[in-house]
Amino acid sequence: MESTYTASKPMHHSAATTSARPTRRKANGSATAALLIQMATEILTASPTMRHRMNITLTDLSAADKIRKQLLKPATTL
């Protein structure tokens, strides 16, 4: 028996579907680290119980915030 079914769409991917995919941006390690430090600092600042369990003081969070700000500064060349 011969099949009479014909596909209405091609079976292969067209160029339009592959070009619609967003390009991957370059990783920025220091910006990512700064964001993670900021998130952790905000969470721990709002939760004294969690700070106590992890043995982290507000002074530690202040020091982490200083490091975060240093990570966001543009690198200076000598």
N, C-alpha and C positions, 0 to 999 in steps of 0.2 A: 504494500500500500504506500502511496506517496502522500506526504503531508502537504496540506494546503495552507498551513499557518505561516504568516509572514510577520516578522518583528517590525513594530512601528518605530522603534528606536534602535540605533546601532548598538552593538554589544561592546564596543571599545569606548574608552573615555575620550571626550573631546578636549580640545585645548582650552575652551572656556571654563570648564570645571576645574582644571588644574591652576589656572591663573587667578581664580577667585580665592584661592587659599592665601591667608595672610602670611607675610614673610616673618620669619623668626627674628626677633631683635637680639642684638648682642647682649651677652650677660655682663652685668656690672656688679662685680663682687662686693665692692665697698658700699654701693648704694643698697644692695640687698641686705648686707650685714647691718647697715644703719637702720633700715626699716624693721628688721627683726628685733634689734635692740629697742627701738621705739615701742614696738608692740608689747614686748615683754615688760618694759618699764611701766607702760600704762596699765597693764594687767596687774602687775605686782604692787603698784602704787594704790590701786583701788581695793586690793585684797590683803589686809593685814594678816589674816589667818594663813594665807598661802606664803606670805613673806616669812612668817614665824616658822612654818613647817620646813621651809627651804633655808632657814637661817640667813636671810638676806635683810640688811638694814636699809634705811632710807639713804644713808651715806653711800652704800654700795650702788644704789640706783642713781644717785647723783653722779658718781664716778662713771657709771655706764653711759649716762647722758653726755658727759664730756667727751668720751671716746666716740660716741655716735656723731657728735658735731665735728670732731676731727676727721672722721671718715668721709663726711660730706664736703669738706673743704677741698678745693682743687689742689692737686699735687704740685708742689713747688720744686723746681729743678735747681740744682746747685751750679 
